[in-house]
Amino acid sequence: MGLYCGLEAIFPAFLIAAVSGLLVASILLLTGRIDRKTPIPFGPFLALGAIAARYLTPIVSLMIEKIVS
């Protein structure tokens, strides 16, 4: 993923992957389609995060700087 995104986009890629995975898992749990013991693959969310971070790195970096500072 580092070769695809570049070093500066790795943290935003993982952040996007974690947040998108959390949102999908929450929606599936709340609608009753899965229970807490159902495994959810994290690979598709990593791919989504890598693609989004690759093309949205400047915007995501500004958002993270505003959150941190």
N, C-alpha and C positions, 0 to 999 in steps of 0.2 A: 504494500500500500504506500510505503514511503517513496518508492520509485515512481509510482503513478502520480501521486499528489504533490510530492516535494516535501521537504522537511518542515516548512512553515505551515503546511496544511494538515499535518497529522493530528494535532490536537483538535482543531475544528471538525475533522472527519470523525474522530471518536466521539466527540460531543454530539454531533448530529446523529450518529448511529445510536448512541445511548438514549437520547431523547425520543427519537422516532420509535425505537423498540419499546420504550416505556409507554408511549402513547398507544401503540397498537396493542400491547399486552393489556393495558388498562381497559381499552374499549372491548376487547374480547372477553375479559373477565366480567366486566359490568353487564354485558349482553348475555352472558351465560354460555357462550359458545365453547369455552374452555374452562377447566378448573385449575387450581393452583399447582397441580402436579403434572400438567401437560407441558412438555418441553416446547419451547419456541426457538427455532434456529436463529442465531445471531448473525450468520453470514450475509443474508440479504440486507440487513440493516447496515453492516459494515460497507457493503458495496454501494448502497445508497449514500452513506456518509462520505465515502471516497469521491463519488461522482459529484455530489453537491459541493464538497469542499474544494474540489479541483476548479470548478467554475465560479464559485462564490467566495473564494478565499478573502478577497479584500473586504467584502461586506461583513463576513463572519468575524474577521479579525477586528474590525472596528466595533462590532457588537460586544465581543469579549473584552476589549479594552475598556469600554464603557461600564461593563458589569464589574470588572475587577477594580477599576479605579473609582 
